[in-house]
Amino acid sequence: MKIFNPIILICVFSTMSFAQTSIDFGVSHANLKGDFQTDLNNPLLGKKGIYLGVNKPLIKFSSLNFSFNYNNYSSNINQINNIEELQLRYQTNVLSGGLSLQTSPFQHNSFQPYASIGISIMHFNPKADVQNEFGSYVFLNGVLTSTNGEAASLDNIFETSHSEINTFTYSKLAFGVPIGIGLKLKISDFVSLNTLLSYHFNFTDNIDNISYNHPSHLVEFNNKNDNSITAVFGFTFNPSNFKLHRNRKIVDGIVYDE
C-alpha cells in the first residue's frame, strides 16, 4: 500500500500550504461492470463506500482534484450447488487514489456544474467464503456441509484470498481513467452540496476473479475489463472562506478586515 503514500503527502501539503483549497467528503455508491451479470445497473443500488477529495484551483474555470475512494464489490450468487459455484462467490474491498482535472466553465453564485477526467490507481484482493467456524465447506450428496459432516449454511464471511486457491496469479494493483460529471450547490460560503457521477475505465479484468486466465462455464465471460460506475453524494468544505470571515468584524453595519 506504500504506492498511495505520495498521493497522501500531496493532499496534506496542498491543504496546509495553499489558499483556496476545498475539501470533498461524501458517501459513494459503486457498481462493478464485470463478468457477473447483475441487475444493479444503477450505481445508487451498489455498495456504499467513502469518498475524500482535495481541490486546488489551477487556472480559470479549472482545478486539480486529489481523491481517495473506498468501496466494496461482490458477486450476486446466493444459491450454490457445487464447489465451483462456491469458489465463484467473491467479495473485495477496493481502495483507490487518483488525480483529476476538473473544469467548470458555467459557474453561478448558487450552483456549479463541472466535468472531470483523470488517472487513478487501485488495490483490490478478491476473497472467497470457503469455510466456517467448523471447517471447510464440502458437498455430500448435493448438500452443503462442513468438514465435521454436519449440514451448514454460508456465513458470508469472505476469509480466503482467491490467490490462495487459484492456479494462476495476477497483480492486485491496476490503473484506471475516471471520467465524470458533477454538480455543487452552494449552501453557504463555507459548505456546498456535492454530487458526482463517474465511469471508471479500469485496466484490469481480475477484480471479480474472472478473466481469460480463469474463465468459467457458469459465467458468461465478456472478455472486457472490469469497469465500474460510482455515484458520490456529500459536501464540499471551503476552510479558507471560514478563515476569511473569522478575520472580519462589523462596526455600524460596515465590514472591516482585521
C-alpha positions as CSV (number, residue, x, y, z in Angstrom):
1,M,0.0,0.0,0.0
2,K,3.1,2.2,0.0
3,I,2.2,3.3,-3.5
4,F,-0.6,5.6,-2.0
5,N,1.9,7.4,0.3
6,P,2.9,10.1,-2.3
7,I,-0.8,10.9,-3.0
8,I,-1.5,11.3,0.7
9,L,1.5,13.6,1.1
10,I,0.4,15.7,-1.9
11,C,-3.1,16.1,-0.4
12,V,-1.8,17.1,3.0
13,F,0.7,19.5,1.5
14,S,-2.0,21.1,-0.6
15,T,-4.3,21.5,2.3
16,M,-1.7,23.0,4.6
17,S,0.3,25.2,2.3
18,F,-2.0,26.9,-0.2
19,A,-5.0,29.1,0.0
20,Q,-8.4,28.5,-1.7
21,T,-8.2,24.7,-1.1
22,S,-11.5,23.0,-0.7
23,I,-12.2,19.5,0.7
24,D,-14.8,17.0,-0.5
25,F,-16.3,14.4,1.8
26,G,-19.1,12.0,1.0
27,V,-20.7,8.6,0.6
28,S,-20.0,6.8,-2.6
29,H,-22.2,4.1,-4.3
30,A,-20.3,1.8,-6.7
31,N,-21.3,-0.9,-9.2
32,L,-18.8,-3.1,-10.9
33,K,-19.4,-3.9,-14.6
34,G,-17.5,-7.2,-14.6
35,D,-18.2,-10.7,-15.9
36,F,-21.1,-11.4,-13.5
37,Q,-24.4,-10.4,-15.0
38,T,-26.4,-8.3,-12.5
39,D,-29.5,-6.2,-12.3
40,L,-27.7,-3.5,-10.4
41,N,-27.1,-1.2,-13.4
42,N,-28.0,1.7,-11.2
43,P,-24.9,2.8,-9.2
44,L,-27.3,4.0,-6.4
45,L,-28.1,0.3,-5.7
46,G,-24.4,-0.6,-5.4
47,K,-22.2,-1.0,-2.4
48,K,-21.7,2.0,-0.1
49,G,-18.2,3.5,0.4
50,I,-16.3,6.6,1.4
51,Y,-15.1,9.4,-0.8
52,L,-12.5,12.0,0.1
53,G,-11.1,14.7,-2.1
54,V,-8.9,17.8,-2.0
55,N,-9.3,20.5,-4.7
56,K,-6.8,23.1,-5.7
57,P,-7.5,25.9,-8.2
58,L,-5.3,25.6,-11.2
59,I,-6.3,28.1,-13.9
60,K,-9.5,29.9,-14.7
61,F,-12.5,27.6,-14.6
62,S,-10.4,24.6,-13.7
63,S,-8.9,22.9,-10.6
64,L,-6.9,19.8,-9.6
65,N,-8.6,17.1,-7.6
66,F,-6.7,14.6,-5.4
67,S,-9.2,11.9,-4.4
68,F,-9.5,8.7,-2.3
69,N,-12.3,6.2,-2.6
70,Y,-13.0,3.1,-0.6
71,N,-15.6,0.7,-1.9
72,N,-16.7,-2.9,-1.8
73,Y,-17.7,-5.3,-4.7
74,S,-19.2,-8.8,-4.5
75,S,-20.9,-11.3,-6.7
76,N,-24.6,-11.8,-6.8
77,I,-24.5,-15.6,-6.4
78,N,-26.6,-16.7,-3.4
79,Q,-27.6,-20.3,-4.3
80,I,-24.8,-22.8,-4.8
81,N,-24.8,-26.5,-5.8
82,N,-21.1,-27.4,-6.1
83,I,-17.6,-26.4,-5.1
84,E,-17.1,-24.5,-8.4
85,E,-20.1,-22.3,-7.7
86,L,-18.8,-21.8,-4.2
87,Q,-15.5,-20.6,-5.3
88,L,-17.1,-18.2,-7.8
89,R,-18.5,-16.2,-5.0
90,Y,-16.2,-13.3,-4.1
91,Q,-16.0,-10.1,-2.2
92,T,-13.3,-7.5,-2.4
93,N,-12.5,-4.1,-0.8
94,V,-11.2,-1.6,-3.3
95,L,-9.0,1.3,-2.2
96,S,-8.3,3.8,-5.0
97,G,-6.4,7.1,-5.2
98,G,-6.3,9.5,-8.1
99,L,-5.6,12.8,-9.7
100,S,-8.0,14.5,-12.0
101,L,-8.6,17.8,-13.8
102,Q,-12.0,19.4,-13.1
103,T,-13.4,22.1,-15.3
104,S,-16.4,24.3,-14.7
105,P,-16.9,27.0,-17.4
106,F,-20.5,27.7,-16.4
107,Q,-20.3,29.0,-12.8
108,H,-23.1,30.6,-10.9
109,N,-23.4,32.1,-7.5
110,S,-25.6,29.3,-6.2
111,F,-24.6,26.3,-8.3
112,Q,-21.5,25.0,-10.2
113,P,-21.7,22.1,-12.7
114,Y,-18.4,20.5,-13.6
115,A,-16.8,17.7,-15.6
116,S,-13.6,15.8,-14.7
117,I,-11.1,13.4,-16.2
118,G,-8.1,11.9,-14.6
119,I,-5.9,8.9,-13.8
120,S,-6.3,6.6,-10.8
121,I,-4.6,3.6,-9.2
122,M,-6.5,0.9,-7.2
123,H,-5.7,-2.0,-4.9
124,F,-8.1,-5.0,-4.8
125,N,-8.0,-8.5,-3.3
126,P,-11.0,-10.7,-4.1
127,K,-11.7,-13.2,-1.4
128,A,-13.9,-16.4,-1.2
129,D,-16.1,-17.8,1.5
130,V,-14.9,-21.4,1.6
131,Q,-15.2,-22.3,5.3
132,N,-17.0,-21.5,8.5
133,E,-16.1,-21.9,12.2
134,F,-16.4,-25.7,11.9
135,G,-14.0,-26.1,8.9
136,S,-14.1,-26.1,5.1
137,Y,-17.3,-26.4,3.1
138,V,-17.9,-29.7,1.3
139,F,-20.8,-31.2,-0.7
140,L,-22.1,-34.6,0.4
141,N,-24.9,-35.9,-1.9
142,G,-25.5,-32.4,-3.1
143,V,-25.9,-31.0,0.5
144,L,-23.6,-28.3,1.7
145,T,-21.8,-29.5,4.9
146,S,-18.7,-28.6,6.9
147,T,-15.8,-31.0,7.4
148,N,-17.4,-32.1,10.6
149,G,-20.1,-33.8,8.5
150,E,-23.0,-31.6,9.6
151,A,-25.2,-29.6,7.3
152,A,-24.0,-26.0,7.0
153,S,-25.1,-22.7,5.6
154,L,-22.9,-20.0,4.2
155,D,-21.7,-17.5,6.8
156,N,-20.9,-14.9,4.1
157,I,-17.5,-14.2,5.8
158,F,-15.1,-14.0,2.9
159,E,-11.9,-15.1,4.7
160,T,-9.8,-16.7,2.0
161,S,-8.0,-14.8,-0.7
162,H,-8.5,-16.2,-4.2
163,S,-4.8,-16.0,-4.7
164,E,-4.6,-18.9,-2.2
165,I,-6.9,-21.2,-4.2
166,N,-6.2,-20.0,-7.8
167,T,-3.9,-21.9,-10.2
168,F,-2.7,-18.6,-11.6
169,T,-1.6,-15.2,-10.4
170,Y,-2.3,-11.6,-11.2
171,S,-1.4,-8.1,-10.0
172,K,-3.7,-6.7,-7.3
173,L,-2.9,-3.2,-8.4
174,A,-4.4,-1.6,-11.5
175,F,-4.6,1.8,-13.2
176,G,-7.7,3.5,-14.4
177,V,-9.2,6.5,-16.1
178,P,-12.2,8.0,-14.4
179,I,-14.5,10.4,-16.4
180,G,-17.3,12.1,-14.6
181,I,-19.8,14.9,-14.3
182,G,-20.9,16.7,-11.1
183,L,-22.8,19.5,-9.6
184,K,-22.2,21.6,-6.5
185,L,-25.0,23.5,-4.8
186,K,-23.9,26.4,-2.6
187,I,-25.3,26.3,1.0
188,S,-23.1,29.0,2.4
189,D,-19.6,30.5,1.9
190,F,-18.2,27.5,3.8
191,V,-20.0,24.5,2.5
192,S,-21.8,23.2,-0.6
193,L,-23.6,20.1,-1.6
194,N,-21.6,17.9,-3.9
195,T,-22.8,15.2,-6.3
196,L,-20.6,13.3,-8.8
197,L,-21.3,10.5,-11.2
198,S,-18.2,8.9,-12.8
199,Y,-17.4,6.0,-15.1
200,H,-14.1,4.3,-14.4
201,F,-12.2,2.6,-17.3
202,N,-10.1,0.1,-15.3
203,F,-7.1,-1.6,-16.9
204,T,-7.7,-5.0,-15.3
205,D,-10.1,-7.9,-15.7
206,N,-9.4,-9.5,-12.4
207,I,-11.4,-7.6,-9.8
208,D,-14.1,-10.3,-9.9
209,N,-11.5,-13.1,-10.2
210,I,-12.9,-14.0,-13.7
211,S,-10.8,-13.4,-16.8
212,Y,-9.3,-15.1,-19.8
213,N,-6.8,-16.8,-17.4
214,H,-9.7,-18.1,-15.2
215,P,-12.9,-18.5,-17.3
216,S,-15.9,-20.5,-16.1
217,H,-18.7,-22.1,-18.0
218,L,-21.0,-20.9,-15.2
219,V,-20.4,-17.2,-16.0
220,E,-20.8,-15.5,-19.4
221,F,-17.3,-14.3,-20.0
222,N,-17.5,-10.9,-21.7
223,N,-13.7,-10.5,-22.5
224,K,-13.8,-6.9,-21.2
225,N,-12.0,-5.1,-18.4
226,D,-13.8,-4.8,-15.1
227,N,-15.0,-1.2,-15.4
228,S,-17.1,0.5,-12.7
229,I,-19.7,3.3,-12.1
230,T,-19.5,5.4,-9.0
231,A,-22.0,7.9,-7.6
232,V,-20.9,10.3,-4.9
233,F,-23.1,12.3,-2.5
234,G,-21.5,14.6,0.0
235,F,-20.3,18.1,0.9
236,T,-17.5,20.4,-0.2
237,F,-15.9,22.5,2.6
238,N,-14.0,25.7,2.0
239,P,-11.8,26.3,5.1
240,S,-10.1,29.4,3.5
241,N,-13.5,31.1,3.5
242,F,-14.0,30.3,7.1
243,K,-10.7,31.9,8.0
244,L,-11.6,35.0,5.9
245,H,-14.8,35.5,7.7
246,R,-13.2,34.9,11.1
247,N,-10.8,37.8,10.5
248,R,-13.7,40.3,9.7
249,K,-15.7,42.4,12.1
250,I,-18.7,44.5,11.7
251,V,-18.9,48.0,13.1
252,D,-22.0,50.1,12.5
253,G,-23.0,47.8,9.6
254,I,-19.6,48.1,7.9
255,V,-17.4,45.0,7.4
256,Y,-13.7,45.5,8.4
257,D,-10.8,43.1,7.8
258,E,-8.7,42.7,11.0
